[in-house]
Amino acid sequence: MPIQPGDHISLTIHDLAFGGEGVGRLDELVVFVPFVMIGETVEAEVTELKKNFARAKLLRVVIPSPERVEPQCRYYGACGGCQYQHVAYEAQLRVKQKQIADLFERVGKISRAVVAPVIPCPQPYGYRNRIMIRSQWNGPAKKLLIGFIRHDNSFVEDLTECAIAEPTLNEQIAQVRANPPPKGGIKVVLRVQPENWEVPKDSFFQNNFFLLPRLVETVRSFLGASGARHLIDLYCGVGFFGIEVAGAVTSFAGVEYDQKAIAAARLNAANRGITNGEFIAGQVEDVLPELLSKFSAEQTAVILDPPRKGCWPATLELLRTTRPAQVIYVSCHPATMARDLNILCADGVYQLAGVQPLDMFPQTQHVECVADLRRAN
């Protein structure tokens, strides 16, 4: 008999999909189950049934993996912020490396051999320097909920702390709870200001201070290996990458549409005595052509650090046409990154020298990647 929502089933998990769900099979039907590990036998309840797959919620782990660990957060499994707290950290790194390699091979037609092992975070808990909590009115309980969206629906899980947030942010959560928003539907961003960096309220900055030095080291290493003398830092925000690697190039230019971020970037450079660069406020698609005509393509590298949705097609096409010597692509969204790398490498215009993942988001499905593309001869 075919299964129906509500049925209880037994599965052996043979893979973890990107996003954190375990993958099992019931005859020919693929079933996704959260909070499981490869090799585990589990009992689950079917919650959603489609033509080619089903989803189920975990009821019981019958045969656990030897790498299953106790989550450090009491809200884990209800809160939707983390997916891997039940997985030993070394296993998380292996899982993420495989997921990236699988994704690049499938979406980007890129050899999995170019994906290096994931660089671990020295502090897998208490690392996030920015979180966004939400408020929601619970009518039946006549209570204002303050916390994060649940993993299984759009309701808020009421919480008093976050295990992956820096301790200062947990103090801020307590302050918000002591002085709650007047109603539901309000989002509150909590942030630890980076030391010696000017960052406007709504401007982007990397969310993990503990692994930030290795991220900079990776970008600087890729840049140095190419021998580029000029750098164009696109989507530069408050100037982080351009300023950090300024000593490795003769000149650089940062481009960002957020004018407050550009003002902060100029101040950050001045505070560090950086004089070989400039910061330009504008859309990347408008500013990039002039910059690429200003610098010699043979000696120019471009850093791309776009939003999660990836680069505009016009930007990628312009890079393919002007062909700067190197493109260093930084992304926290491997799927859109793989798509864009496939476009840049089409017809042999660029070759992918390597991809370095960094675990900027331990306990979660997310991972940062840095790709090194070189212009093909």
C-alpha positions in Angstrom: 0.0 0.0 0.0 1.3 3.5 -0.8 2.3 5.6 2.3 0.2 8.5 3.4 0.9 11.6 5.6 0.7 10.4 9.3 2.2 7.0 8.5 5.1 5.8 10.6 8.0 4.4 8.7 11.5 2.9 9.3 14.5 4.2 7.3 18.2 3.9 7.0 19.9 7.2 6.3 22.4 7.1 3.5 23.2 10.8 2.9 22.8 14.3 4.2 21.4 16.8 1.7 22.5 20.4 1.5 20.3 22.1 4.0 20.9 19.4 6.7 18.1 16.9 6.0 18.9 13.2 6.0 18.1 11.2 2.9 16.6 7.7 3.1 14.6 5.5 0.7 11.4 3.7 1.0 11.5 1.4 -2.0 12.0 4.0 -4.8 10.7 6.9 -2.9 13.2 9.4 -1.5 12.4 10.5 2.1 13.9 13.6 3.8 14.2 13.6 7.6 15.9 16.3 9.7 18.2 15.8 12.7 19.6 12.4 11.6 23.0 11.2 10.5 24.4 9.0 7.8 24.2 5.3 8.7 21.4 5.7 11.3 18.3 3.6 11.3 15.3 5.8 12.4 11.6 5.8 12.8 9.8 8.8 11.3 6.3 10.1 10.6 5.4 11.1 7.1 4.4 14.8 7.0 4.5 15.6 3.3 4.1 13.5 0.2 5.0 14.5 -3.3 5.2 12.6 -6.6 9.0 11.9 -6.3 9.8 12.5 -2.6 8.4 12.7 0.9 9.3 14.5 4.1 9.0 13.1 7.6 9.7 14.2 11.2 12.0 12.1 13.3 10.3 10.0 16.0 13.1 7.8 17.3 16.7 6.9 16.5 16.8 3.1 16.5 20.5 2.6 15.7 22.5 5.8 16.3 25.7 6.9 14.5 28.9 6.7 16.7 29.4 10.4 15.7 26.0 11.5 17.2 26.5 13.9 20.1 24.3 15.7 22.6 23.3 19.2 21.4 24.4 22.0 23.6 21.2 24.1 23.1 18.0 23.2 24.9 16.0 24.7 22.0 17.6 22.5 19.4 15.1 20.6 17.3 12.5 23.3 17.8 14.4 26.4 16.8 15.2 26.6 13.1 18.6 28.3 13.5 20.8 25.2 13.7 20.7 21.9 11.8 23.9 20.0 13.0 24.2 20.3 16.8 23.6 16.5 17.0 26.7 15.9 14.8 30.2 15.7 16.1 32.1 18.7 14.8 34.7 16.8 12.8 31.9 15.0 11.1 30.1 18.3 10.3 33.3 19.5 8.4 33.3 16.3 6.3 29.6 16.5 5.6 29.9 20.1 4.4 33.0 19.4 2.2 31.1 16.5 0.5 27.9 18.7 0.1 29.9 21.5 -1.6 31.7 19.1 -3.9 28.4 17.4 -4.8 26.7 20.7 -5.4 29.6 22.1 -7.6 29.7 18.9 -9.6 25.9 18.9 -10.2 25.1 22.6 -10.6 28.4 24.0 -11.8 29.8 21.0 -13.8 32.9 21.5 -11.7 35.3 18.7 -10.7 34.9 17.9 -7.0 38.7 17.6 -6.8 39.1 21.4 -6.6 37.2 21.6 -3.3 39.6 21.6 -0.4 38.8 20.3 3.1 36.8 22.8 5.2 38.8 25.0 7.5 37.3 24.6 11.0 36.2 27.3 13.3 38.3 27.5 16.5 35.1 28.2 18.5 32.1 26.1 17.2 29.7 27.6 19.8 29.3 31.2 21.0 30.7 32.6 17.7 27.9 34.6 16.0 28.3 38.4 16.4 25.0 39.2 14.8 21.5 37.7 15.1 18.0 38.8 14.4 15.3 37.9 16.8 11.5 38.2 16.2 8.4 38.9 18.2 5.1 37.1 17.7 1.8 37.3 19.6 0.5 33.9 20.7 -3.2 34.5 21.0 -4.3 31.3 22.8 -1.5 31.7 25.4 -1.9 35.4 25.5 1.8 35.8 25.4 4.4 37.7 23.3 6.9 35.2 21.9 10.5 36.4 21.4 13.0 34.3 19.6 13.7 32.6 16.2 11.5 31.0 13.6 10.8 27.3 14.3 12.3 24.7 12.0 9.0 23.2 11.1 6.7 26.2 10.6 6.5 30.0 10.5 5.9 30.4 14.3 8.5 31.9 16.7 10.2 29.6 19.2 10.3 31.5 22.5 13.8 31.5 23.9 16.1 33.2 26.4 19.5 32.4 24.9 21.2 31.2 21.7 24.1 28.7 22.1 25.9 29.8 18.9 25.7 33.6 19.7 28.4 35.5 21.4 27.7 35.9 25.2 27.2 39.7 24.7 24.3 38.9 22.4 22.7 36.7 25.0 22.8 39.6 27.4 21.1 41.7 24.7 18.4 39.1 24.3 17.7 39.3 28.0 17.4 43.1 27.7 14.9 42.8 24.8 12.9 40.3 26.9 13.0 42.7 29.8 11.8 45.5 27.6 9.8 43.7 24.9 8.4 45.2 21.7 4.9 46.6 22.0 3.5 43.9 19.6 4.2 41.0 17.4 5.8 41.1 14.0 8.8 43.2 15.0 12.3 42.1 14.1 15.2 43.2 16.3 18.9 43.0 15.1 21.4 42.4 17.8 25.1 42.9 17.0 28.6 43.0 18.5 30.5 45.9 16.9 33.8 44.7 15.4 36.8 46.2 17.2 38.4 49.1 15.3 35.9 49.0 12.4 33.3 51.5 11.6 30.2 49.7 10.6 26.8 51.5 10.1 23.8 49.9 11.7 22.5 48.1 8.6 25.8 47.5 6.8 27.2 44.0 6.3 30.1 42.6 8.3 31.2 39.0 8.6 29.4 37.3 11.4 32.3 35.2 12.8 35.2 37.1 14.3 37.0 33.9 15.3 37.5 32.6 11.8 37.9 36.0 10.1 41.7 35.9 10.1 41.7 32.6 8.1 39.2 34.1 5.6 41.6 37.1 5.1 44.6 34.7 4.9 42.8 32.6 2.2 41.9 35.7 0.0 45.4 37.1 0.4 47.0 33.8 -0.5 45.0 33.5 -3.7 45.7 37.1 -4.6 49.4 36.7 -4.0 49.6 33.5 -6.0 48.3 35.3 -9.1 50.8 38.2 -9.1 48.1 40.8 -9.7 49.1 44.3 -9.0 45.7 46.0 -9.0 42.5 45.0 -7.2 38.9 45.8 -7.7 36.8 44.9 -4.6 33.1 44.5 -5.7 30.3 44.6 -3.1 33.0 45.9 -0.8 30.7 46.9 2.1 32.8 48.8 4.7 36.0 48.1 2.8 37.0 45.0 4.7 38.8 42.9 2.0 40.3 45.8 0.1 41.8 47.3 3.3 43.0 43.9 4.7 44.9 43.0 1.5 45.9 46.6 0.5 49.6 45.8 1.2 49.6 43.0 -1.4 48.8 45.3 -4.4 49.9 48.6 -5.9 46.4 50.0 -6.0 42.8 49.0 -5.3 39.3 50.3 -5.7 36.2 49.2 -3.7 32.7 49.5 -5.1 29.5 49.4 -3.0 26.0 50.9 -3.6 25.4 51.6 0.2 26.7 55.1 0.6 26.9 54.9 4.4 29.1 51.8 4.0 31.3 53.7 1.5 31.7 56.6 4.0 32.6 54.0 6.7 35.1 52.3 4.3 36.9 55.6 3.7 37.1 56.2 7.4 38.3 52.7 8.1 41.1 53.1 5.5 42.1 56.5 6.9 42.2 55.1 10.4 44.7 52.5 9.2 46.8 54.8 7.0 45.8 53.0 3.8 46.5 55.4 1.0 46.7 53.2 -2.2 43.0 52.7 -2.6 39.7 54.5 -3.3 36.1 53.7 -2.5 33.3 54.4 -5.0 29.6 54.5 -4.2 27.5 53.1 -7.0 26.0 50.0 -8.6 28.6 47.5 -9.6 27.2 47.2 -13.2 27.6 51.0 -13.6 31.1 51.5 -12.1 32.9 48.3 -13.2 33.4 49.1 -16.9 35.3 52.3 -16.2 37.5 50.6 -13.5 38.3 47.7 -15.9 39.3 50.2 -18.6 41.5 52.1 -16.1 43.5 49.1 -14.9 45.5 46.6 -17.1 43.4 43.4 -17.3 46.6 41.3 -17.3 47.5 42.7 -13.9 44.1 43.1 -12.3 42.3 40.8 -9.8 38.6 41.2 -8.9 37.1 40.2 -5.6 33.4 39.3 -5.8 31.5 39.1 -2.5 27.9 39.4 -3.6 24.7 39.0 -1.7 23.3 35.4 -1.3 21.4 35.7 -4.6 24.8 35.9 -6.4 26.0 38.2 -9.2 23.9 40.0 -11.8 24.3 38.3 -15.2 25.5 41.6 -16.6 28.4 41.6 -14.1 29.4 38.1 -15.0 29.2 38.8 -18.8 31.3 42.0 -18.3 34.0 40.0 -16.5 33.9 37.4 -19.3 34.3 40.1 -21.9 37.1 42.1 -20.2 38.8 39.1 -18.7 40.8 40.4 -15.7 43.6 38.0 -14.8 41.9 36.7 -11.6 38.5 36.6 -10.0 38.3 35.7 -6.3 34.7 34.8 -5.5 33.6 34.9 -1.8 30.2 33.5 -1.0 28.1 32.0 1.9 25.7 30.4 -0.6 27.4 27.6 -2.5 24.4 27.0 -4.9 24.4 30.5 -6.4 28.3 30.5 -6.3 28.3 27.2 -8.3 25.9 28.7 -10.9 28.0 31.8 -11.3 31.3 29.9 -11.5 29.8 27.8 -14.3 29.0 31.0 -16.2 32.5 32.4 -15.7 34.2 29.2 -16.8 32.0 28.5 -19.8 33.8 28.2 -23.1 37.1 28.1 -21.2 37.2 31.8 -20.4 38.2 31.1 -16.8 39.7 28.1 -15.1 38.9 27.3 -11.5 42.2 26.8 -9.6 40.6 25.9 -6.3 37.8 26.3 -3.8 38.5 26.8 -0.1 35.5 26.3 2.2 35.6 27.9 5.7 33.2 26.9 8.5 32.0 30.4 9.4 28.7 29.0 10.5 29.3 25.9 12.8 26.2 23.8 13.8 24.3 25.2 10.8 23.8 24.2 7.2 25.7 27.3 6.0 29.4 27.5 4.9 31.6 30.2 3.4 33.6 29.4 0.2 36.4 31.3 -1.5 37.0 30.4 -5.2 40.2 31.2 -7.2 39.5 31.7 -10.9 42.3 32.4 -13.4 41.9 33.7 -16.9 42.6 30.9 -19.3 45.5 31.4 -21.8 
